[in-house]
């Protein structure tokens, strides 16, 4: 009877995968059961998130990002705020990891799963690992780029699951602490100087910082612009953008302006050179006429 059956060999690796899947399923089932048994208290989760986000000035600073795009800043909650809300929201599974590295790109995937409400989201982020000259980044720079991609993917996945109403409430509380009481001119000047000086770490001048705000002078930078600068600085620090991408519009426009000024200066000198060339033949003829008279 046994001769009528075909026996297939099962590789040990397949058995290991099956066992790993079973263990993972058991862990998820246990976490879902715990989430259902101990549901979150929404009001307390929001209040705790606000307390943590505004516990000090430095923490509040880290809760936002800003990216100038098309002359207008794009602002929003950062990955640090996402981690704060997740830690207080409870009953969540979140992760971010690099899933693929190609010759030119690094791909990261962030996932977020609300175990209590059974809502999940996943986001992939791609970042280039090739420099201006077409040379591939070093291993250390690839690691740094991967970490930045992980942060963005994690943030996008979390804020796709957690309701925007909750995120905005905590985010606005953090932004309010950043600006604080700026009715005193001395406080305004101090915070403005600190926000501008921070960009020296990335070799960005004061003049360029003013242009990032869309202003003409430092004195025009007020509370709203200070919050914007802090968000831009966080974006640089977290890897959401680079100095080249951030400053390219400003520096290119400045170089173009200087080039136009130089061309205008060269054009203004050209008419003056022509009379000098015409006067040279007359100077040579004058001695010949005098010689004939003699």
C-alpha positions in Angstrom: 0.0 0.0 0.0 2.8 2.4 0.8 4.1 2.0 -2.7 1.1 3.9 -4.0 2.1 7.1 -2.2 4.7 9.6 -3.1 6.8 10.8 -0.1 8.2 14.4 -0.2 11.2 15.4 1.9 10.7 18.5 4.0 13.8 20.5 4.4 14.8 21.6 8.0 14.6 25.3 7.0 11.0 24.9 6.0 10.2 23.4 9.4 12.0 26.3 11.1 10.0 28.9 9.1 6.7 27.2 10.0 7.6 27.1 13.6 8.7 30.8 13.5 5.3 31.7 11.9 3.5 29.8 14.6 5.4 31.6 17.4 4.7 35.0 15.8 1.0 34.2 15.4 0.8 33.3 19.1 2.6 36.5 20.1 0.2 38.6 18.0 -2.9 36.8 19.3 -1.7 37.3 22.8 -1.1 41.1 22.2 -4.5 41.5 20.6 -6.2 39.7 23.5 -4.3 42.0 26.0 -5.4 45.1 24.0 -9.0 44.0 24.1 -8.8 43.3 27.8 -7.1 46.6 28.7 -8.4 49.2 26.2 -6.8 52.6 26.2 -8.3 55.7 27.8 -8.2 58.2 25.0 -8.4 61.3 27.1 -5.6 60.2 29.3 -3.5 59.2 26.3 -3.8 62.7 24.8 -3.1 64.4 28.1 0.0 62.3 28.8 1.3 62.9 25.3 1.0 66.7 25.8 2.7 66.6 29.1 5.6 64.6 27.6 5.9 66.8 24.5 6.0 70.0 26.6 8.1 68.7 29.5 11.0 71.0 28.4 11.9 73.4 25.6 14.3 71.0 23.9 11.6 68.2 23.7 9.1 70.6 22.3 11.6 71.7 19.7 12.0 68.2 18.5 8.3 67.6 17.9 8.1 69.5 14.5 9.7 69.7 11.1 9.6 72.2 8.3 10.7 71.9 4.6 10.6 74.9 2.3 9.0 73.8 -1.0 8.1 76.1 -3.9 8.6 79.2 -1.7 6.2 77.9 0.9 7.1 76.0 4.1 5.7 72.5 4.6 5.4 71.9 8.4 4.2 69.0 10.5 4.8 66.7 13.4 8.2 64.9 13.5 9.2 61.3 14.1 10.0 62.3 17.7 6.4 63.3 18.3 5.2 60.1 16.7 7.2 58.1 19.3 5.8 60.2 22.1 2.2 59.6 21.0 2.8 55.9 20.4 4.3 55.4 23.9 1.2 57.0 25.5 -1.4 55.6 23.1 -0.7 52.0 24.0 -1.8 48.7 22.3 0.4 49.5 19.2 2.9 47.5 17.2 5.4 49.7 15.3 8.7 49.2 13.5 10.9 50.5 10.7 13.7 48.7 9.0 15.7 48.7 5.8 14.3 46.1 3.4 16.5 46.5 0.4 19.7 48.2 -0.8 20.2 48.6 -4.5 23.1 50.2 -6.4 21.5 53.6 -6.3 18.8 53.5 -3.5 18.1 52.3 0.0 14.5 51.3 0.7 13.0 51.4 4.2 9.6 50.2 5.3 7.7 51.5 8.4 4.7 49.7 9.8 2.2 50.6 12.5 -0.7 48.4 13.8 -3.3 49.5 16.3 -4.0 46.1 18.0 -7.1 47.4 19.7 -8.9 48.8 16.7 -7.3 46.5 14.2 -6.0 49.3 11.9 -2.7 48.9 10.2 -0.5 50.9 7.8 2.8 50.4 6.0 4.9 53.0 4.2 8.1 52.6 2.1 10.6 55.4 1.7 13.4 55.5 -0.9 16.6 57.5 -0.5 19.4 57.9 -3.0 22.8 56.6 -1.9 24.7 58.1 -4.9 26.6 61.4 -4.6 26.8 64.3 -7.0 29.7 62.8 -9.0 27.8 59.5 -9.4 29.9 57.7 -6.8 28.1 55.4 -4.3 28.1 56.4 -0.7 30.5 54.7 1.8 29.1 52.1 4.2 28.9 54.6 7.0 26.9 57.1 4.9 24.6 54.3 3.7 23.9 53.4 7.3 23.2 57.1 8.1 20.9 57.4 5.1 19.1 54.2 6.1 18.5 55.5 9.6 17.0 58.7 8.1 14.8 56.7 5.8 13.6 54.6 8.7 12.6 57.7 10.6 10.5 59.0 7.8 8.9 55.7 7.1 8.1 55.2 10.8 6.6 58.7 11.1 4.4 58.3 8.0 3.1 54.9 9.1 2.3 56.1 12.6 0.5 59.2 11.6 -1.5 57.2 9.0 -3.0 55.1 11.9 -3.3 57.6 14.8 -6.1 60.1 14.0 -5.1 63.6 12.9 -7.2 65.3 15.5 -5.1 63.7 18.2 -1.8 64.4 16.5 -2.7 68.1 15.9 -3.7 68.6 19.5 -0.3 67.5 20.8 1.6 69.2 18.0 0.0 72.6 18.6 0.8 72.3 22.3 4.5 71.7 21.5 4.5 74.6 19.0 3.0 76.9 21.6 5.8 76.1 24.0 8.4 76.8 21.3 7.2 80.3 20.7 6.3 80.9 24.3 5.9 84.4 25.7 7.7 86.7 23.2 6.1 89.9 24.3 9.4 90.9 25.9 11.8 92.1 23.2 14.8 90.8 25.0 13.3 87.2 25.0 12.5 87.6 21.3 16.1 88.6 20.4 17.5 85.8 22.5 15.4 83.1 20.9 15.9 84.5 17.5 19.6 84.5 17.8 19.7 81.0 19.1 17.5 79.8 16.2 19.8 81.5 13.6 23.1 80.5 15.2 22.1 76.8 15.2 22.4 76.8 11.4 26.1 77.6 11.6 26.6 73.8 12.3 25.6 73.3 8.6 27.7 76.2 7.3 24.5 78.2 6.5 25.0 82.0 7.0 22.8 84.4 8.8 21.8 86.0 5.4 20.7 82.7 4.1 18.7 81.9 7.2 16.8 85.2 6.8 16.0 84.2 3.2 14.7 80.8 4.4 12.1 82.7 6.3 11.2 84.8 3.3 12.3 88.0 5.0 14.7 90.8 4.2 16.2 91.6 7.6 16.8 89.8 10.8 14.5 92.1 12.7 11.6 90.9 10.6 11.9 87.4 12.1 9.2 87.0 14.8 7.6 84.1 16.7 6.2 82.3 13.7 9.5 82.5 11.8 11.4 81.2 14.8 9.1 78.2 15.0 9.7 77.7 11.2 13.5 77.8 11.6 13.4 75.3 14.5 11.4 73.0 12.3 13.8 73.3 9.4 16.8 72.7 11.7 15.1 69.5 13.0 14.5 68.4 9.4 18.3 68.7 8.7 19.2 66.9 11.9 16.8 64.1 11.3 17.7 63.6 7.7 14.4 64.7 6.2 16.4 67.0 3.9 20.0 67.9 3.1 21.8 71.2 3.0 22.1 71.0 -0.8 18.4 70.4 -1.3 17.5 73.0 1.2 19.8 75.8 0.0 19.8 75.0 -3.7 17.0 77.5 -4.6 18.6 80.3 -2.5 22.2 79.8 -3.5 21.4 79.3 -7.2 19.3 82.5 -7.3 22.1 84.4 -5.6 24.7 83.0 -8.1 22.4 83.9 -11.0 22.0 87.4 -9.7 25.8 87.8 -9.3 26.3 86.5 -12.8 23.9 89.0 -14.2 25.6 91.8 -12.3 29.0 90.7 -13.7 27.6 90.6 -17.2 26.2 94.1 -16.9 29.5 95.4 -15.6 31.3 93.8 -18.6 28.8 95.3 -21.0 29.3 98.8 -19.5 33.0 98.7 -20.1 32.8 97.7 -23.7 31.7 101.1 -25.2 34.6 102.8 -23.5 37.2 100.5 -25.2 36.0 101.4 -28.8 37.1 105.2 -28.8 40.5 104.2 -27.6 41.0 101.9 -30.6 39.9 104.7 -33.0 42.3 107.3 -31.5 45.3 105.1 -32.0 45.6 105.6 -35.8 45.3 109.3 -35.4 48.2 109.3 -33.0 50.3 107.4 -35.6 49.4 109.8 -38.5 50.3 113.0 -36.7 54.1 112.4 -36.7 54.0 111.7 -40.5 52.3 115.1 -41.3 54.8 116.9 -39.1 57.7 115.2 -41.0 56.4 116.3 -44.4 56.2 119.9 -43.3 59.8 119.8 -42.2 
